[in-house]
Amino acid sequence: MSTPMTQQPRSLPEAVAEALAAGPVDSVVEYARRVVAEKLVGEVSPGKVSRYIRKALRLGVWGRLRRVSRALLYAVTRLKAIRSPVLAGIVSEILVEIELASTRGLAVFYGVIVSLKRGFTCFLGDLRRLVTIGVAYISLPPAFRYYG
């Protein structure tokens, strides 16, 4: 088993080809959102949804969510388990929006984008490095930001 430090850096086309083989991805932004969903959100459960509702209230995102999304999250907390993969996917997308409002979620998002653009594909599996790269990018003055 090799760690990210001992892996040979892959070229950008190889990383993108591997990402495309994993499923349909329209852009680097969609891939970054998928990484945020996998690394930070994970599997959706009613308990996790209630934690994310509290996080959304704490961050001030709750009021910016659509009314249907808020109602769906509140209804999911009343369930015992989420068995429908379609419902889990919809709820996961809403949780990603809440996560992207936090500094850590935004740092992972930009960390993935910067890593792909600069060719640091060996860092895509390491959450700590993605956060570090993302925080460094967010800390740049807006005049020096290239990716948004």
QUIFEN-V548005 format. One record per backbone hydrogen bond with DSSP energy under -1.0 kcal/mol. CO is the residue of the C=O (numbers start at 1). NH is the residue of the N-H. If there is no record, write none. Layout:
co: <CO/CO>
nh: <NH/NH>
//
This chain:
co: <3/11/12/13/14/15/16/17/18/27/28/29/30/31/32/33/34/35/36/36/37/45/46/47/48/49/50/51/52/53/54/55/56/56/56/61/61/66/67/68/69/70/71/72/73/75/76/84/85/86/87/88/89/90/91/92/93/94/95/96/99/102/103/104/105/106/107/108/109/110/111/112/113/114/115/119/120/121/123/126/127/128/129/130/131/132/133/134/135/141>
nh: <7/15/16/17/18/19/20/21/22/31/32/33/34/35/36/37/38/39/40/41/42/49/50/51/52/53/54/55/56/57/58/59/60/61/62/64/65/70/71/72/73/74/75/76/77/78/79/88/89/90/91/92/93/94/95/96/97/98/99/100/102/106/107/108/109/110/111/112/113/114/115/116/117/118/120/121/123/124/126/130/131/132/133/134/135/136/137/138/139/144>
//
